[in-house]
């Protein structure tokens, strides 16, 4: 009686054929491609939302000025004008947001009061009282006077924490696609409050950096 050696494989044991391996690789490729495509779709949606937000907030800011003869945040009589608005204070009425930064964390700074005034006037809705509006990149929007060491000297709207590829796309759709020229300029984010006041604009956009962007209104 013959016996099979222990190390002799069973006849029904076999590896993957080239066709099967090819199918597996194709499936993996489709999964990776689908993930990357999905990420791009999500980012494009965020860029479009940011574009619409910026244009909307600019319009609402200007509408407040036209309706009430004062700049939101700088309005000297905002608490009287909106007694039920829950506003923490008034601006000084000098026609500017002064030296207050768009990302200030102080509720009575004019750059923060601007959002309370806009909400009280029913121009901005569904946002937390006495704080800046959030942007799609887990940052905020905000207003301030001037930016980037004099690159802008009038009112600007800014947003921070913008990934490099999104910043490039947003700048391209709003302006010239360059971080150091035109009506939209940007600096590499440092995470420091007030960085957009004296920070230096970037020479180019990098996919590995995040940016603080400001647009001249």
C-alpha positions in Angstrom: 0.0 0.0 0.0 1.4 3.3 -1.1 1.4 6.3 1.2 1.5 10.0 0.2 4.5 11.9 1.5 3.6 14.6 4.1 5.0 17.4 2.0 3.2 16.4 -1.1 0.5 19.0 -1.9 -3.1 18.0 -2.5 -4.0 18.0 -6.2 -6.8 20.6 -5.7 -4.5 23.2 -4.1 -3.5 25.9 -6.6 -2.5 29.6 -6.7 -4.2 32.5 -8.4 -4.1 32.6 -12.1 -2.8 35.7 -14.0 -6.4 36.4 -15.0 -7.6 36.4 -11.4 -4.7 38.6 -10.3 -5.5 41.0 -13.1 -9.1 41.2 -12.0 -8.1 41.9 -8.4 -5.7 44.6 -9.5 -8.5 46.2 -11.6 -10.9 46.2 -8.7 -8.3 47.8 -6.4 -7.6 50.4 -9.0 -11.3 51.2 -9.4 -11.6 51.5 -5.6 -8.7 53.9 -5.4 -9.9 55.9 -8.4 -13.3 56.1 -6.8 -11.9 57.4 -3.5 -9.8 60.0 -5.3 -12.6 61.1 -7.5 -14.9 61.4 -4.5 -12.4 63.5 -2.6 -12.1 65.8 -5.7 -15.9 66.1 -5.9 -16.0 67.0 -2.2 -13.3 69.6 -2.5 -14.9 71.2 -5.6 -18.2 71.4 -3.7 -16.4 73.2 -0.8 -14.7 75.6 -3.2 -18.1 76.4 -4.8 -19.6 76.9 -1.4 -16.8 79.2 -0.3 -17.1 81.2 -3.5 -20.9 81.7 -3.0 -20.4 82.5 0.7 -17.8 85.2 0.0 -19.9 86.9 -2.7 -23.0 86.6 -0.4 -21.3 88.1 2.7 -19.8 90.9 0.6 -23.3 91.8 -0.7 -24.8 91.6 2.8 -22.1 93.8 4.3 -22.8 96.4 1.6 -26.5 96.1 2.0 -26.2 96.9 5.7 -24.2 100.1 4.8 -26.8 101.1 2.2 -29.8 100.5 4.5 -28.4 102.0 7.7 -25.7 104.4 6.7 -23.2 102.7 8.8 -20.7 99.8 8.5 -21.7 96.6 10.3 -19.4 96.3 13.3 -18.6 100.0 13.3 -22.3 101.0 13.8 -22.4 103.5 16.7 -26.1 102.9 17.4 -26.5 99.2 16.6 -27.8 98.2 20.1 -30.4 100.9 19.9 -31.3 100.0 16.3 -31.6 96.3 17.2 -32.7 96.3 20.9 -33.6 92.6 20.7 -30.5 91.6 18.7 -28.5 90.4 21.7 -25.5 92.6 20.6 -22.7 92.9 23.1 -21.9 96.5 22.1 -21.5 99.2 19.4 -18.7 100.3 17.1 -17.1 103.7 17.4 -18.7 105.0 14.2 -15.4 106.2 12.6 -16.3 104.5 9.2 -13.7 101.7 9.5 -13.3 98.4 11.3 -10.1 99.9 12.7 -7.2 97.6 13.7 -9.5 94.7 14.7 -8.6 91.4 12.9 -11.0 89.2 11.1 -10.2 86.3 13.4 -10.4 88.1 16.7 -11.8 86.1 19.6 -13.0 89.2 21.5 -16.8 89.7 21.2 -16.7 93.5 21.4 -14.1 93.9 18.7 -15.7 95.6 15.6 -14.7 92.7 13.3 -16.7 90.4 15.5 -19.5 92.9 16.1 -20.0 93.0 12.4 -21.5 89.5 12.4 -23.8 90.4 15.2 -25.0 93.4 13.4 -25.6 91.4 10.2 -27.6 88.8 12.1 -29.6 91.4 13.9 -30.5 93.0 10.6 -31.6 89.5 9.3 -29.0 89.6 6.6 -27.1 86.6 7.9 -28.9 83.6 9.3 -28.2 80.3 11.1 -24.9 81.3 12.7 -23.8 81.3 16.3 -24.4 84.8 17.9 -21.4 87.1 18.4 -19.0 84.9 16.4 -17.7 84.8 12.9 -19.3 82.6 10.3 -17.6 79.2 9.7 -16.2 78.3 6.3 -16.2 74.9 4.5 -12.6 74.2 5.4 -13.1 74.1 9.2 -12.0 77.8 9.5 -13.9 81.0 9.6 -14.8 84.0 7.5 -14.3 87.5 8.7 -14.0 91.2 7.9 -11.1 93.6 8.7 -9.6 96.8 7.5 -6.6 96.2 5.3 -4.4 93.1 5.1 -0.9 91.7 4.5 1.2 94.7 5.5 -0.6 97.2 3.3 -1.3 95.0 0.3 -4.9 96.0 0.9 -5.8 99.2 2.8 -9.6 99.1 2.7 -12.2 96.6 3.9 -11.5 92.9 3.1 -13.2 89.6 3.7 -10.9 86.8 4.7 -11.1 83.1 5.4 -8.5 80.8 6.8 -7.5 77.1 7.0 -7.9 76.7 3.2 -5.9 73.7 1.7 -3.5 74.7 -1.0 -5.3 73.1 -4.0 -8.6 74.6 -2.8 -7.0 78.0 -2.3 -5.6 77.9 -5.9 -9.0 77.0 -7.3 -10.8 79.7 -5.3 -8.3 82.3 -6.3 -8.6 81.3 -9.9 -12.4 81.6 -9.8 -12.4 84.9 -8.0 -9.3 86.5 -9.4 -6.0 85.7 -11.2 -5.0 82.5 -9.4 -1.9 84.1 -7.9 -1.5 84.5 -4.1 0.6 87.7 -4.4 -1.4 89.9 -6.8 -4.9 91.0 -7.7 -8.0 91.4 -5.6 -7.5 88.1 -3.8 -4.2 87.5 -2.0 -3.1 84.8 0.4 -0.4 83.8 3.0 0.6 80.4 4.4 -1.5 80.0 7.6 0.4 80.2 10.9 -2.6 79.7 13.2 -1.8 82.9 15.0 -4.7 85.3 15.6 -4.2 88.5 13.6 -1.8 86.9 11.1 -3.5 88.5 8.1 -2.7 92.0 9.3 1.1 92.1 8.7 1.7 88.6 7.3 3.6 88.3 4.0 1.8 86.9 1.0 3.0 83.7 -0.5 4.9 83.5 -3.8 2.8 80.5 -5.0 0.2 78.0 -3.8 1.4 74.6 -2.5 -0.7 71.5 -2.1 1.1 70.7 1.1 0.2 74.1 2.8 -3.0 75.8 4.1 -3.7 79.4 3.5 -5.3 82.5 4.9 -6.9 84.4 2.0 -8.3 87.9 1.8 -10.4 89.6 -0.9 -10.6 93.3 -1.4 -14.3 94.4 -1.2 
